[in-house]
């Protein structure tokens, strides 16, 4: 039952070209930095990545995009990344945009085995183009289908050796949903503890959804854009 492996390279060694990958994180918060670096080093190509956004031009998932390892992004927010803009406008990158809540619910539906759901967000916009719509209680809704992945990479605050996970504050974001929606979930954890040390009621993801765990190292915990008040004179 011990799911701890020695390195990020070993943890992602079976991620192939042209697979569907979910990556936890919100902006640069909660990014699985070690696993992204390992994917960059491996040079896996043709990835379809499901994530809130694609990092920045030089950080987070942006390093994979810049290295031409990403074929398609399924995202909510695509700012802060000039290379993303360039590749999209030049036709090099396929992009599927989702309202943020819809993206989260599609991932949750994928993990929960739900075949689809109707939502009002996006009705009458490009988001609804080509999708089934239905009038319910006098309002038009659009059908959204679940998202699933071959692999998910996420970062937890704490994990035990079996793969039970606890996330910290906003670094939690999409990660628990992605753990459920992927065939294989790979986790890097800031702290790895023996089984029994985590308070059961505090666990966000049970070990049944986790395949491998590695120890995070050298985390930068970047901030996309720091805004502070000027110091009073």
Biotite code that builds the C-alpha atoms (Angstrom):
import biotite.structure as struc

atoms = struc.array([
    struc.Atom([0.000, 0.000, 0.000], chain_id="A", res_id=1, res_name="UNK", atom_name="CA", element="C"),
    struc.Atom([3.002, 2.326, 0.221], chain_id="A", res_id=2, res_name="UNK", atom_name="CA", element="C"),
    struc.Atom([2.562, 4.611, -2.796], chain_id="A", res_id=3, res_name="UNK", atom_name="CA", element="C"),
    struc.Atom([5.647, 6.774, -2.291], chain_id="A", res_id=4, res_name="UNK", atom_name="CA", element="C"),
    struc.Atom([8.100, 6.693, -5.207], chain_id="A", res_id=5, res_name="UNK", atom_name="CA", element="C"),
    struc.Atom([11.623, 8.036, -5.255], chain_id="A", res_id=6, res_name="UNK", atom_name="CA", element="C"),
    struc.Atom([11.397, 10.866, -7.778], chain_id="A", res_id=7, res_name="UNK", atom_name="CA", element="C"),
    struc.Atom([9.174, 12.944, -10.018], chain_id="A", res_id=8, res_name="UNK", atom_name="CA", element="C"),
    struc.Atom([10.803, 11.362, -13.074], chain_id="A", res_id=9, res_name="UNK", atom_name="CA", element="C"),
    struc.Atom([9.819, 7.899, -11.857], chain_id="A", res_id=10, res_name="UNK", atom_name="CA", element="C"),
    struc.Atom([6.300, 9.049, -10.958], chain_id="A", res_id=11, res_name="UNK", atom_name="CA", element="C"),
    struc.Atom([5.534, 10.353, -14.472], chain_id="A", res_id=12, res_name="UNK", atom_name="CA", element="C"),
    struc.Atom([7.537, 7.811, -16.478], chain_id="A", res_id=13, res_name="UNK", atom_name="CA", element="C"),
    struc.Atom([4.431, 6.171, -18.000], chain_id="A", res_id=14, res_name="UNK", atom_name="CA", element="C"),
    struc.Atom([2.761, 9.421, -19.115], chain_id="A", res_id=15, res_name="UNK", atom_name="CA", element="C"),
    struc.Atom([2.809, 9.051, -22.918], chain_id="A", res_id=16, res_name="UNK", atom_name="CA", element="C"),
    struc.Atom([2.543, 11.446, -25.825], chain_id="A", res_id=17, res_name="UNK", atom_name="CA", element="C"),
    struc.Atom([-0.960, 12.533, -26.873], chain_id="A", res_id=18, res_name="UNK", atom_name="CA", element="C"),
    struc.Atom([-2.659, 11.792, -23.549], chain_id="A", res_id=19, res_name="UNK", atom_name="CA", element="C"),
    struc.Atom([-5.196, 13.845, -21.588], chain_id="A", res_id=20, res_name="UNK", atom_name="CA", element="C"),
    struc.Atom([-3.689, 15.392, -18.466], chain_id="A", res_id=21, res_name="UNK", atom_name="CA", element="C"),
    struc.Atom([-5.353, 17.297, -15.628], chain_id="A", res_id=22, res_name="UNK", atom_name="CA", element="C"),
    struc.Atom([-3.135, 19.650, -13.641], chain_id="A", res_id=23, res_name="UNK", atom_name="CA", element="C"),
    struc.Atom([-4.131, 21.186, -10.318], chain_id="A", res_id=24, res_name="UNK", atom_name="CA", element="C"),
    struc.Atom([-3.474, 24.823, -9.574], chain_id="A", res_id=25, res_name="UNK", atom_name="CA", element="C"),
    struc.Atom([-5.094, 28.236, -9.788], chain_id="A", res_id=26, res_name="UNK", atom_name="CA", element="C"),
    struc.Atom([-2.839, 30.685, -11.551], chain_id="A", res_id=27, res_name="UNK", atom_name="CA", element="C"),
    struc.Atom([0.488, 29.736, -10.019], chain_id="A", res_id=28, res_name="UNK", atom_name="CA", element="C"),
    struc.Atom([-1.045, 28.763, -6.666], chain_id="A", res_id=29, res_name="UNK", atom_name="CA", element="C"),
    struc.Atom([-0.894, 25.061, -5.836], chain_id="A", res_id=30, res_name="UNK", atom_name="CA", element="C"),
    struc.Atom([0.989, 24.059, -8.976], chain_id="A", res_id=31, res_name="UNK", atom_name="CA", element="C"),
    struc.Atom([2.638, 20.603, -8.946], chain_id="A", res_id=32, res_name="UNK", atom_name="CA", element="C"),
    struc.Atom([5.995, 22.240, -9.742], chain_id="A", res_id=33, res_name="UNK", atom_name="CA", element="C"),
    struc.Atom([8.185, 19.141, -9.486], chain_id="A", res_id=34, res_name="UNK", atom_name="CA", element="C"),
    struc.Atom([5.906, 17.049, -11.693], chain_id="A", res_id=35, res_name="UNK", atom_name="CA", element="C"),
    struc.Atom([5.652, 19.796, -14.320], chain_id="A", res_id=36, res_name="UNK", atom_name="CA", element="C"),
    struc.Atom([9.460, 20.056, -14.361], chain_id="A", res_id=37, res_name="UNK", atom_name="CA", element="C"),
    struc.Atom([9.717, 16.284, -14.825], chain_id="A", res_id=38, res_name="UNK", atom_name="CA", element="C"),
    struc.Atom([7.268, 16.358, -17.745], chain_id="A", res_id=39, res_name="UNK", atom_name="CA", element="C"),
    struc.Atom([9.289, 19.163, -19.315], chain_id="A", res_id=40, res_name="UNK", atom_name="CA", element="C"),
    struc.Atom([12.485, 17.144, -18.966], chain_id="A", res_id=41, res_name="UNK", atom_name="CA", element="C"),
    struc.Atom([10.859, 14.008, -20.386], chain_id="A", res_id=42, res_name="UNK", atom_name="CA", element="C"),
    struc.Atom([9.685, 15.956, -23.434], chain_id="A", res_id=43, res_name="UNK", atom_name="CA", element="C"),
    struc.Atom([6.284, 14.280, -23.702], chain_id="A", res_id=44, res_name="UNK", atom_name="CA", element="C"),
    struc.Atom([4.380, 15.835, -26.650], chain_id="A", res_id=45, res_name="UNK", atom_name="CA", element="C"),
    struc.Atom([0.837, 16.353, -27.899], chain_id="A", res_id=46, res_name="UNK", atom_name="CA", element="C"),
    struc.Atom([-0.714, 16.851, -24.458], chain_id="A", res_id=47, res_name="UNK", atom_name="CA", element="C"),
    struc.Atom([-4.309, 17.872, -23.964], chain_id="A", res_id=48, res_name="UNK", atom_name="CA", element="C"),
    struc.Atom([-4.200, 19.678, -20.620], chain_id="A", res_id=49, res_name="UNK", atom_name="CA", element="C"),
    struc.Atom([-7.246, 20.381, -18.487], chain_id="A", res_id=50, res_name="UNK", atom_name="CA", element="C"),
    struc.Atom([-6.431, 23.138, -16.005], chain_id="A", res_id=51, res_name="UNK", atom_name="CA", element="C"),
    struc.Atom([-7.830, 26.452, -14.841], chain_id="A", res_id=52, res_name="UNK", atom_name="CA", element="C"),
    struc.Atom([-5.132, 28.253, -16.831], chain_id="A", res_id=53, res_name="UNK", atom_name="CA", element="C"),
    struc.Atom([-1.722, 27.689, -18.389], chain_id="A", res_id=54, res_name="UNK", atom_name="CA", element="C"),
    struc.Atom([0.591, 29.388, -15.924], chain_id="A", res_id=55, res_name="UNK", atom_name="CA", element="C"),
    struc.Atom([2.532, 32.407, -17.140], chain_id="A", res_id=56, res_name="UNK", atom_name="CA", element="C"),
    struc.Atom([4.873, 32.776, -20.093], chain_id="A", res_id=57, res_name="UNK", atom_name="CA", element="C"),
    struc.Atom([7.796, 31.284, -18.174], chain_id="A", res_id=58, res_name="UNK", atom_name="CA", element="C"),
    struc.Atom([6.319, 29.570, -15.114], chain_id="A", res_id=59, res_name="UNK", atom_name="CA", element="C"),
    struc.Atom([3.976, 26.721, -14.248], chain_id="A", res_id=60, res_name="UNK", atom_name="CA", element="C"),
    struc.Atom([2.360, 24.938, -17.190], chain_id="A", res_id=61, res_name="UNK", atom_name="CA", element="C"),
    struc.Atom([3.711, 27.749, -19.353], chain_id="A", res_id=62, res_name="UNK", atom_name="CA", element="C"),
    struc.Atom([7.051, 25.921, -19.585], chain_id="A", res_id=63, res_name="UNK", atom_name="CA", element="C"),
    struc.Atom([5.353, 22.971, -21.301], chain_id="A", res_id=64, res_name="UNK", atom_name="CA", element="C"),
    struc.Atom([3.493, 25.273, -23.666], chain_id="A", res_id=65, res_name="UNK", atom_name="CA", element="C"),
    struc.Atom([6.664, 27.184, -24.529], chain_id="A", res_id=66, res_name="UNK", atom_name="CA", element="C"),
    struc.Atom([8.422, 23.897, -25.285], chain_id="A", res_id=67, res_name="UNK", atom_name="CA", element="C"),
    struc.Atom([5.637, 22.928, -27.750], chain_id="A", res_id=68, res_name="UNK", atom_name="CA", element="C"),
    struc.Atom([4.503, 19.991, -25.620], chain_id="A", res_id=69, res_name="UNK", atom_name="CA", element="C"),
    struc.Atom([0.846, 21.077, -25.469], chain_id="A", res_id=70, res_name="UNK", atom_name="CA", element="C"),
    struc.Atom([-1.622, 20.439, -28.281], chain_id="A", res_id=71, res_name="UNK", atom_name="CA", element="C"),
    struc.Atom([-4.828, 21.606, -26.597], chain_id="A", res_id=72, res_name="UNK", atom_name="CA", element="C"),
    struc.Atom([-5.844, 23.529, -23.464], chain_id="A", res_id=73, res_name="UNK", atom_name="CA", element="C"),
    struc.Atom([-9.225, 23.119, -21.762], chain_id="A", res_id=74, res_name="UNK", atom_name="CA", element="C"),
    struc.Atom([-9.246, 26.134, -19.481], chain_id="A", res_id=75, res_name="UNK", atom_name="CA", element="C"),
    struc.Atom([-11.131, 28.948, -17.840], chain_id="A", res_id=76, res_name="UNK", atom_name="CA", element="C"),
    struc.Atom([-8.610, 31.803, -17.747], chain_id="A", res_id=77, res_name="UNK", atom_name="CA", element="C"),
    struc.Atom([-5.887, 32.328, -20.339], chain_id="A", res_id=78, res_name="UNK", atom_name="CA", element="C"),
    struc.Atom([-4.322, 35.657, -19.369], chain_id="A", res_id=79, res_name="UNK", atom_name="CA", element="C"),
    struc.Atom([-0.782, 36.249, -18.048], chain_id="A", res_id=80, res_name="UNK", atom_name="CA", element="C"),
    struc.Atom([0.803, 34.170, -20.813], chain_id="A", res_id=81, res_name="UNK", atom_name="CA", element="C"),
    struc.Atom([2.051, 35.889, -23.974], chain_id="A", res_id=82, res_name="UNK", atom_name="CA", element="C"),
    struc.Atom([3.136, 32.592, -25.554], chain_id="A", res_id=83, res_name="UNK", atom_name="CA", element="C"),
    struc.Atom([-0.368, 31.224, -25.077], chain_id="A", res_id=84, res_name="UNK", atom_name="CA", element="C"),
    struc.Atom([-1.748, 34.245, -26.917], chain_id="A", res_id=85, res_name="UNK", atom_name="CA", element="C"),
    struc.Atom([0.787, 33.864, -29.728], chain_id="A", res_id=86, res_name="UNK", atom_name="CA", element="C"),
    struc.Atom([0.178, 30.140, -30.230], chain_id="A", res_id=87, res_name="UNK", atom_name="CA", element="C"),
    struc.Atom([-3.594, 30.527, -30.111], chain_id="A", res_id=88, res_name="UNK", atom_name="CA", element="C"),
    struc.Atom([-3.729, 33.409, -32.607], chain_id="A", res_id=89, res_name="UNK", atom_name="CA", element="C"),
    struc.Atom([-1.334, 31.611, -34.964], chain_id="A", res_id=90, res_name="UNK", atom_name="CA", element="C"),
    struc.Atom([-3.424, 28.422, -34.908], chain_id="A", res_id=91, res_name="UNK", atom_name="CA", element="C"),
    struc.Atom([-0.716, 26.339, -33.208], chain_id="A", res_id=92, res_name="UNK", atom_name="CA", element="C"),
    struc.Atom([-2.790, 25.711, -30.071], chain_id="A", res_id=93, res_name="UNK", atom_name="CA", element="C"),
    struc.Atom([-6.342, 24.434, -29.765], chain_id="A", res_id=94, res_name="UNK", atom_name="CA", element="C"),
    struc.Atom([-8.283, 26.057, -26.923], chain_id="A", res_id=95, res_name="UNK", atom_name="CA", element="C"),
    struc.Atom([-11.597, 25.115, -25.315], chain_id="A", res_id=96, res_name="UNK", atom_name="CA", element="C"),
    struc.Atom([-12.755, 27.866, -22.965], chain_id="A", res_id=97, res_name="UNK", atom_name="CA", element="C"),
    struc.Atom([-15.123, 27.188, -20.072], chain_id="A", res_id=98, res_name="UNK", atom_name="CA", element="C"),
    struc.Atom([-16.702, 29.437, -17.465], chain_id="A", res_id=99, res_name="UNK", atom_name="CA", element="C"),
    struc.Atom([-14.774, 28.732, -14.258], chain_id="A", res_id=100, res_name="UNK", atom_name="CA", element="C"),
    struc.Atom([-17.655, 27.155, -12.355], chain_id="A", res_id=101, res_name="UNK", atom_name="CA", element="C"),
    struc.Atom([-18.604, 25.071, -15.382], chain_id="A", res_id=102, res_name="UNK", atom_name="CA", element="C"),
    struc.Atom([-15.031, 23.792, -15.668], chain_id="A", res_id=103, res_name="UNK", atom_name="CA", element="C"),
    struc.Atom([-15.030, 22.718, -12.019], chain_id="A", res_id=104, res_name="UNK", atom_name="CA", element="C"),
    struc.Atom([-18.426, 21.041, -12.339], chain_id="A", res_id=105, res_name="UNK", atom_name="CA", element="C"),
    struc.Atom([-17.428, 19.216, -15.538], chain_id="A", res_id=106, res_name="UNK", atom_name="CA", element="C"),
    struc.Atom([-14.406, 17.784, -13.731], chain_id="A", res_id=107, res_name="UNK", atom_name="CA", element="C"),
    struc.Atom([-16.557, 16.842, -10.730], chain_id="A", res_id=108, res_name="UNK", atom_name="CA", element="C"),
    struc.Atom([-19.053, 15.159, -13.044], chain_id="A", res_id=109, res_name="UNK", atom_name="CA", element="C"),
    struc.Atom([-16.245, 13.165, -14.627], chain_id="A", res_id=110, res_name="UNK", atom_name="CA", element="C"),
    struc.Atom([-15.163, 11.841, -11.248], chain_id="A", res_id=111, res_name="UNK", atom_name="CA", element="C"),
    struc.Atom([-18.707, 11.214, -10.007], chain_id="A", res_id=112, res_name="UNK", atom_name="CA", element="C"),
    struc.Atom([-19.822, 9.269, -13.074], chain_id="A", res_id=113, res_name="UNK", atom_name="CA", element="C"),
    struc.Atom([-22.402, 11.874, -14.114], chain_id="A", res_id=114, res_name="UNK", atom_name="CA", element="C"),
    struc.Atom([-23.188, 11.828, -17.830], chain_id="A", res_id=115, res_name="UNK", atom_name="CA", element="C"),
    struc.Atom([-23.809, 15.563, -18.131], chain_id="A", res_id=116, res_name="UNK", atom_name="CA", element="C"),
    struc.Atom([-25.623, 18.492, -16.551], chain_id="A", res_id=117, res_name="UNK", atom_name="CA", element="C"),
    struc.Atom([-27.601, 21.540, -17.637], chain_id="A", res_id=118, res_name="UNK", atom_name="CA", element="C"),
    struc.Atom([-26.404, 25.009, -16.645], chain_id="A", res_id=119, res_name="UNK", atom_name="CA", element="C"),
    struc.Atom([-27.509, 28.550, -17.513], chain_id="A", res_id=120, res_name="UNK", atom_name="CA", element="C"),
    struc.Atom([-23.978, 29.968, -17.656], chain_id="A", res_id=121, res_name="UNK", atom_name="CA", element="C"),
    struc.Atom([-22.874, 30.493, -21.245], chain_id="A", res_id=122, res_name="UNK", atom_name="CA", element="C"),
    struc.Atom([-26.327, 30.414, -22.840], chain_id="A", res_id=123, res_name="UNK", atom_name="CA", element="C"),
    struc.Atom([-26.379, 32.602, -25.952], chain_id="A", res_id=124, res_name="UNK", atom_name="CA", element="C"),
    struc.Atom([-22.576, 32.860, -26.150], chain_id="A", res_id=125, res_name="UNK", atom_name="CA", element="C"),
    struc.Atom([-19.784, 31.081, -28.018], chain_id="A", res_id=126, res_name="UNK", atom_name="CA", element="C"),
    struc.Atom([-19.570, 28.687, -25.064], chain_id="A", res_id=127, res_name="UNK", atom_name="CA", element="C"),
    struc.Atom([-22.955, 27.204, -26.031], chain_id="A", res_id=128, res_name="UNK", atom_name="CA", element="C"),
    struc.Atom([-22.204, 26.896, -29.735], chain_id="A", res_id=129, res_name="UNK", atom_name="CA", element="C"),
    struc.Atom([-23.018, 23.399, -31.035], chain_id="A", res_id=130, res_name="UNK", atom_name="CA", element="C"),
    struc.Atom([-24.293, 22.171, -27.648], chain_id="A", res_id=131, res_name="UNK", atom_name="CA", element="C"),
    struc.Atom([-27.735, 20.873, -26.754], chain_id="A", res_id=132, res_name="UNK", atom_name="CA", element="C"),
    struc.Atom([-29.996, 23.373, -24.995], chain_id="A", res_id=133, res_name="UNK", atom_name="CA", element="C"),
    struc.Atom([-33.200, 22.874, -23.061], chain_id="A", res_id=134, res_name="UNK", atom_name="CA", element="C"),
    struc.Atom([-35.813, 25.122, -21.468], chain_id="A", res_id=135, res_name="UNK", atom_name="CA", element="C"),
    struc.Atom([-36.346, 24.260, -17.795], chain_id="A", res_id=136, res_name="UNK", atom_name="CA", element="C"),
    struc.Atom([-38.807, 26.236, -15.652], chain_id="A", res_id=137, res_name="UNK", atom_name="CA", element="C"),
    struc.Atom([-38.901, 28.948, -18.283], chain_id="A", res_id=138, res_name="UNK", atom_name="CA", element="C"),
    struc.Atom([-35.132, 29.400, -18.543], chain_id="A", res_id=139, res_name="UNK", atom_name="CA", element="C"),
    struc.Atom([-32.776, 28.161, -21.235], chain_id="A", res_id=140, res_name="UNK", atom_name="CA", element="C"),
    struc.Atom([-29.972, 25.862, -20.164], chain_id="A", res_id=141, res_name="UNK", atom_name="CA", element="C"),
    struc.Atom([-27.007, 24.393, -22.019], chain_id="A", res_id=142, res_name="UNK", atom_name="CA", element="C"),
    struc.Atom([-25.827, 20.808, -21.662], chain_id="A", res_id=143, res_name="UNK", atom_name="CA", element="C"),
    struc.Atom([-22.259, 20.388, -20.457], chain_id="A", res_id=144, res_name="UNK", atom_name="CA", element="C"),
    struc.Atom([-20.535, 17.013, -20.559], chain_id="A", res_id=145, res_name="UNK", atom_name="CA", element="C"),
    struc.Atom([-18.064, 15.601, -18.021], chain_id="A", res_id=146, res_name="UNK", atom_name="CA", element="C"),
    struc.Atom([-14.306, 15.890, -18.276], chain_id="A", res_id=147, res_name="UNK", atom_name="CA", element="C"),
    struc.Atom([-12.047, 12.908, -17.616], chain_id="A", res_id=148, res_name="UNK", atom_name="CA", element="C"),
    struc.Atom([-8.316, 12.388, -17.968], chain_id="A", res_id=149, res_name="UNK", atom_name="CA", element="C"),
    struc.Atom([-5.734, 9.667, -18.373], chain_id="A", res_id=150, res_name="UNK", atom_name="CA", element="C"),
    struc.Atom([-3.542, 11.262, -15.689], chain_id="A", res_id=151, res_name="UNK", atom_name="CA", element="C"),
    struc.Atom([-3.841, 13.995, -13.065], chain_id="A", res_id=152, res_name="UNK", atom_name="CA", element="C"),
    struc.Atom([-0.905, 15.764, -11.423], chain_id="A", res_id=153, res_name="UNK", atom_name="CA", element="C"),
    struc.Atom([-1.594, 17.707, -8.227], chain_id="A", res_id=154, res_name="UNK", atom_name="CA", element="C"),
    struc.Atom([0.213, 19.153, -5.218], chain_id="A", res_id=155, res_name="UNK", atom_name="CA", element="C"),
    struc.Atom([-0.967, 18.455, -1.683], chain_id="A", res_id=156, res_name="UNK", atom_name="CA", element="C"),
    struc.Atom([0.118, 20.006, 1.582], chain_id="A", res_id=157, res_name="UNK", atom_name="CA", element="C"),
    struc.Atom([0.204, 16.690, 3.425], chain_id="A", res_id=158, res_name="UNK", atom_name="CA", element="C"),
    struc.Atom([-0.028, 13.077, 2.297], chain_id="A", res_id=159, res_name="UNK", atom_name="CA", element="C"),
    struc.Atom([0.439, 9.832, 4.122], chain_id="A", res_id=160, res_name="UNK", atom_name="CA", element="C"),
    struc.Atom([2.247, 6.889, 2.573], chain_id="A", res_id=161, res_name="UNK", atom_name="CA", element="C"),
    struc.Atom([-1.042, 5.363, 1.407], chain_id="A", res_id=162, res_name="UNK", atom_name="CA", element="C"),
    struc.Atom([-1.986, 8.517, -0.513], chain_id="A", res_id=163, res_name="UNK", atom_name="CA", element="C"),
    struc.Atom([-4.589, 10.159, 1.738], chain_id="A", res_id=164, res_name="UNK", atom_name="CA", element="C"),
    struc.Atom([-4.364, 13.888, 1.041], chain_id="A", res_id=165, res_name="UNK", atom_name="CA", element="C"),
    struc.Atom([-4.860, 17.228, 2.777], chain_id="A", res_id=166, res_name="UNK", atom_name="CA", element="C"),
    struc.Atom([-4.643, 20.504, 0.870], chain_id="A", res_id=167, res_name="UNK", atom_name="CA", element="C"),
    struc.Atom([-3.925, 23.906, 2.388], chain_id="A", res_id=168, res_name="UNK", atom_name="CA", element="C"),
    struc.Atom([-6.189, 26.912, 1.826], chain_id="A", res_id=169, res_name="UNK", atom_name="CA", element="C"),
    struc.Atom([-6.549, 28.116, -1.795], chain_id="A", res_id=170, res_name="UNK", atom_name="CA", element="C"),
    struc.Atom([-3.917, 25.637, -3.005], chain_id="A", res_id=171, res_name="UNK", atom_name="CA", element="C"),
    struc.Atom([-6.785, 23.138, -2.749], chain_id="A", res_id=172, res_name="UNK", atom_name="CA", element="C"),
    struc.Atom([-8.649, 24.646, -5.771], chain_id="A", res_id=173, res_name="UNK", atom_name="CA", element="C"),
    struc.Atom([-9.448, 22.081, -8.525], chain_id="A", res_id=174, res_name="UNK", atom_name="CA", element="C"),
    struc.Atom([-7.120, 19.365, -7.219], chain_id="A", res_id=175, res_name="UNK", atom_name="CA", element="C"),
    struc.Atom([-9.544, 17.107, -5.250], chain_id="A", res_id=176, res_name="UNK", atom_name="CA", element="C"),
    struc.Atom([-11.924, 17.007, -8.214], chain_id="A", res_id=177, res_name="UNK", atom_name="CA", element="C"),
    struc.Atom([-9.102, 16.099, -10.590], chain_id="A", res_id=178, res_name="UNK", atom_name="CA", element="C"),
    struc.Atom([-7.945, 13.267, -8.342], chain_id="A", res_id=179, res_name="UNK", atom_name="CA", element="C"),
    struc.Atom([-11.367, 11.674, -8.831], chain_id="A", res_id=180, res_name="UNK", atom_name="CA", element="C"),
    struc.Atom([-11.665, 12.326, -12.573], chain_id="A", res_id=181, res_name="UNK", atom_name="CA", element="C"),
    struc.Atom([-8.380, 10.767, -13.746], chain_id="A", res_id=182, res_name="UNK", atom_name="CA", element="C"),
    struc.Atom([-7.497, 7.128, -14.315], chain_id="A", res_id=183, res_name="UNK", atom_name="CA", element="C"),
    struc.Atom([-4.104, 7.679, -12.653], chain_id="A", res_id=184, res_name="UNK", atom_name="CA", element="C"),
    struc.Atom([-3.461, 10.413, -10.081], chain_id="A", res_id=185, res_name="UNK", atom_name="CA", element="C"),
    struc.Atom([0.095, 11.423, -9.235], chain_id="A", res_id=186, res_name="UNK", atom_name="CA", element="C"),
    struc.Atom([0.679, 13.644, -6.208], chain_id="A", res_id=187, res_name="UNK", atom_name="CA", element="C"),
    struc.Atom([3.593, 15.663, -4.949], chain_id="A", res_id=188, res_name="UNK", atom_name="CA", element="C"),
    struc.Atom([3.264, 16.527, -1.278], chain_id="A", res_id=189, res_name="UNK", atom_name="CA", element="C"),
    struc.Atom([5.041, 19.103, 0.826], chain_id="A", res_id=190, res_name="UNK", atom_name="CA", element="C"),
    struc.Atom([4.908, 16.747, 3.819], chain_id="A", res_id=191, res_name="UNK", atom_name="CA", element="C"),
    struc.Atom([4.678, 12.951, 3.763], chain_id="A", res_id=192, res_name="UNK", atom_name="CA", element="C"),
    struc.Atom([3.698, 11.304, 7.045], chain_id="A", res_id=193, res_name="UNK", atom_name="CA", element="C"),
    struc.Atom([3.073, 7.731, 8.238], chain_id="A", res_id=194, res_name="UNK", atom_name="CA", element="C"),
    struc.Atom([-0.403, 6.249, 7.953], chain_id="A", res_id=195, res_name="UNK", atom_name="CA", element="C"),
    struc.Atom([-2.478, 7.229, 10.976], chain_id="A", res_id=196, res_name="UNK", atom_name="CA", element="C"),
    struc.Atom([-1.003, 10.694, 11.448], chain_id="A", res_id=197, res_name="UNK", atom_name="CA", element="C"),
    struc.Atom([-3.671, 12.484, 9.428], chain_id="A", res_id=198, res_name="UNK", atom_name="CA", element="C"),
    struc.Atom([-6.920, 13.270, 11.218], chain_id="A", res_id=199, res_name="UNK", atom_name="CA", element="C"),
    struc.Atom([-9.552, 11.285, 9.247], chain_id="A", res_id=200, res_name="UNK", atom_name="CA", element="C"),
    struc.Atom([-12.092, 14.135, 9.298], chain_id="A", res_id=201, res_name="UNK", atom_name="CA", element="C"),
    struc.Atom([-9.509, 16.506, 7.778], chain_id="A", res_id=202, res_name="UNK", atom_name="CA", element="C"),
    struc.Atom([-8.709, 14.362, 4.715], chain_id="A", res_id=203, res_name="UNK", atom_name="CA", element="C"),
    struc.Atom([-9.818, 15.969, 1.450], chain_id="A", res_id=204, res_name="UNK", atom_name="CA", element="C"),
    struc.Atom([-8.993, 13.052, -0.883], chain_id="A", res_id=205, res_name="UNK", atom_name="CA", element="C"),
    struc.Atom([-8.959, 9.413, 0.262], chain_id="A", res_id=206, res_name="UNK", atom_name="CA", element="C"),
    struc.Atom([-6.139, 7.158, -0.855], chain_id="A", res_id=207, res_name="UNK", atom_name="CA", element="C"),
    struc.Atom([-8.308, 5.103, -3.209], chain_id="A", res_id=208, res_name="UNK", atom_name="CA", element="C"),
    struc.Atom([-8.019, 7.903, -5.803], chain_id="A", res_id=209, res_name="UNK", atom_name="CA", element="C"),
    struc.Atom([-4.217, 8.200, -5.618], chain_id="A", res_id=210, res_name="UNK", atom_name="CA", element="C"),
    struc.Atom([-1.708, 6.020, -7.457], chain_id="A", res_id=211, res_name="UNK", atom_name="CA", element="C"),
    struc.Atom([1.687, 7.588, -6.625], chain_id="A", res_id=212, res_name="UNK", atom_name="CA", element="C"),
    struc.Atom([3.128, 10.120, -4.181], chain_id="A", res_id=213, res_name="UNK", atom_name="CA", element="C"),
    struc.Atom([6.454, 11.961, -4.263], chain_id="A", res_id=214, res_name="UNK", atom_name="CA", element="C"),
    struc.Atom([8.120, 14.369, -1.871], chain_id="A", res_id=215, res_name="UNK", atom_name="CA", element="C"),
    struc.Atom([8.056, 17.976, -3.123], chain_id="A", res_id=216, res_name="UNK", atom_name="CA", element="C"),
    struc.Atom([11.404, 19.734, -3.141], chain_id="A", res_id=217, res_name="UNK", atom_name="CA", element="C"),
    struc.Atom([12.564, 23.283, -3.847], chain_id="A", res_id=218, res_name="UNK", atom_name="CA", element="C"),
    struc.Atom([9.087, 24.745, -4.233], chain_id="A", res_id=219, res_name="UNK", atom_name="CA", element="C"),
    struc.Atom([9.045, 28.370, -5.348], chain_id="A", res_id=220, res_name="UNK", atom_name="CA", element="C"),
    struc.Atom([5.328, 29.057, -4.718], chain_id="A", res_id=221, res_name="UNK", atom_name="CA", element="C"),
    struc.Atom([5.349, 31.847, -7.271], chain_id="A", res_id=222, res_name="UNK", atom_name="CA", element="C"),
    struc.Atom([2.998, 34.820, -7.284], chain_id="A", res_id=223, res_name="UNK", atom_name="CA", element="C"),
    struc.Atom([1.726, 35.885, -10.713], chain_id="A", res_id=224, res_name="UNK", atom_name="CA", element="C"),
    struc.Atom([1.452, 39.565, -9.982], chain_id="A", res_id=225, res_name="UNK", atom_name="CA", element="C"),
    struc.Atom([2.371, 41.162, -6.688], chain_id="A", res_id=226, res_name="UNK", atom_name="CA", element="C"),
    struc.Atom([0.428, 44.325, -5.841], chain_id="A", res_id=227, res_name="UNK", atom_name="CA", element="C"),
    struc.Atom([1.330, 46.253, -2.687], chain_id="A", res_id=228, res_name="UNK", atom_name="CA", element="C"),
    struc.Atom([0.601, 49.681, -1.288], chain_id="A", res_id=229, res_name="UNK", atom_name="CA", element="C"),
    struc.Atom([3.313, 52.279, -1.374], chain_id="A", res_id=230, res_name="UNK", atom_name="CA", element="C"),
    struc.Atom([5.089, 52.687, 1.949], chain_id="A", res_id=231, res_name="UNK", atom_name="CA", element="C"),
    struc.Atom([3.898, 55.705, 3.873], chain_id="A", res_id=232, res_name="UNK", atom_name="CA", element="C"),
    struc.Atom([6.493, 58.462, 3.983], chain_id="A", res_id=233, res_name="UNK", atom_name="CA", element="C"),
])
